[in-house]
Amino acid sequence: MLKNQAVIVDAVRTPMGRRNGRLKDVHPVVLSSLIMLELLDRAGVDGSTVGDVVWGCVSQVGEQGMNIARNAWLTAGLPMEVPATTVDRQCGSSQQAINVAAAMIQSGWCDVVVAGGVESMSRVPMGISVTQGPGEPFPPELLDRYDLVPQGLSAQMVADKYGVSRREMDEFSVTSHLRAAAARNEGRLSTQIMPMTVTVDGAEEQFDWDEGVRPHATYEAVAKLSPAFNLEHGITAGNSSQISDGAAAVLLMSKERAASLGVRARARIVAQQTVGCDPVLMLEGPIPATRAILEKTGLRLDDIGLFEVNEAFAAVPLAWLKATGANPDRLNVNGGAIAIGHPLGASGARLMCDLLNELERRDLRYGLEAICCGGGIGTATVIDRAVD
């Protein structure tokens, strides 16, 4: 039995910078500290009320090493008495942070938790913990059990299994860019993005938009791109997520604590779910995760107003659509990682920002977020705007 109801009080993110773009000069500890401060300021909550910080980050080396969650909290000048921990669930790291934070509240361990994540893929390149570390992460004993492949090859295997064509992937990718561009142009993202001051060519400018979005993307241009991992495959740079920099944060509380502080609970966490799946077909994780969380909650697919399924590759949400039969018009309605970017440790919280804000804008009740994770894991979270 859950002791407490976990509610979301606020959520905010940085603009997403493209690799070596406008956020390349911002240390990931500083980037995290800025978004933590912004989150607390927006909610009107003092840092001393926070019981713990759970922060996602995948490449925990160099600037992102030594428990970046704690370093960011201290860099922000927030109370040293508040602890912090950094988690790695691969691409689902900050969704895992949210799920853990919710569980801490539900169990009665804490009543206020900051959750989120960061990844500076310009400053700490993807895979550096493997290429610059001693030895290999996959010992012969593991490889004897599973014929592990890179994610780009797994994406094609998932596409083949679920009958997803190269044309479908390219068309989906263009839609991601056009939806993200429309969301920006219509001001739908302004409530969730923290404007930043950055230096470009020696001059300061305000940065409050996602740098990787291509508002004039066309199918013809994407279709011309060559395969990125295998010349016989359909996975290209155009139908894959962008390497990016960014951070995002979510403030969770018990319902009672939110009421005592006089802050509005914007949604409640209905359930969290994590599942394991085939580590070779690792990117199909959102499919069993979705099935598991719907069974857990007793909700039907039609009950869910909006879905956020991370666009690690276009094959992932397309396979998810084919497997679940969900309405594509409810999926990633403001674009996804193909257009906005996929700063690994921040993406789960970024998706939650978008899900929460768009549910409010459309006056819908339930939202579901699902992410595929390296190693064959699927994460899922269902939120409900009806906080009773």
Summary of the structure (lengths in Angstrom):
residues: 388
radius of gyration: 19.5
end to end distance: 17.5
largest distance: 59.7
contacts: 1513
relative contact order: 0.21
helix: 39%
strand: 22%
